[in-house]
Amino acid sequence: AATSTRAPASVTVTATAESTLVRPSSTAVRTAPPPPRPTIVPSTELRFDPPPPMAVALAGTDLAVTTARAAGSATTLTVTLVEGNVVEAEEIAVDADTGLAVLGLPADVPTKGLRVASGRDGQQVMVGGHEQHPAVLTADPESGALTVAGEVPIEAAEGTPVTDAQGHLLGLCSWRNGVASLVTIGDVAALDALMPA
């Protein structure tokens, strides 16, 4: 009697020297369950780019102020003004000591003037442009620097304005290690020192 060298039809034969690469038309039978698929987050919840930094226009001029961190080393940057306008601004000067940067705005951008005031430890404030959130200023016991925190986490862009109950500008938010520090503007006339001759 002749012996058959074929395997029964119900058995899959795999050669030991076969490549471990998976071929698209492979008919190999899986012996293990497929690996778990990663959870996919809807694109509306993903943030690929941070929001544009904010800037506050200086009334009666074509200038705005933001934080030095927002300006970075760029020569131009996209900023959102308090009024909600998103504009391309030109960096004029950055001062790491004060944490401020002066920007040149395009001509004919409508702006809103804000008076400047000083903030203090424990003061109730509002954070944001035309959409505002309540927060409190807290002084660091060692440095005295003011930080901004809300009862709920605040999502605010670099350079977001912080105002008091009367709408006076106390300063701008600058983020470091997840904490919003208050960069104060002080006497706006001091910004003259940042301006080129």
Beta strands, then each sheet from edge to edge (+ up, - down):
strand 1: 54-58
strand 2: 63-67
strand 3: 76-81
strand 4: 86-95
strand 5: 100-104
strand 6: 124-127
strand 7: 133-139
strand 8: 146-149
strand 9: 161-163
strand 10: 169-176
strand 11: 179-183
sheet 1: 1+ 2- 5+ 4- 3+ 1+
sheet 2: 6+ 7- 8+ 11- 10+ 9- 6+
end
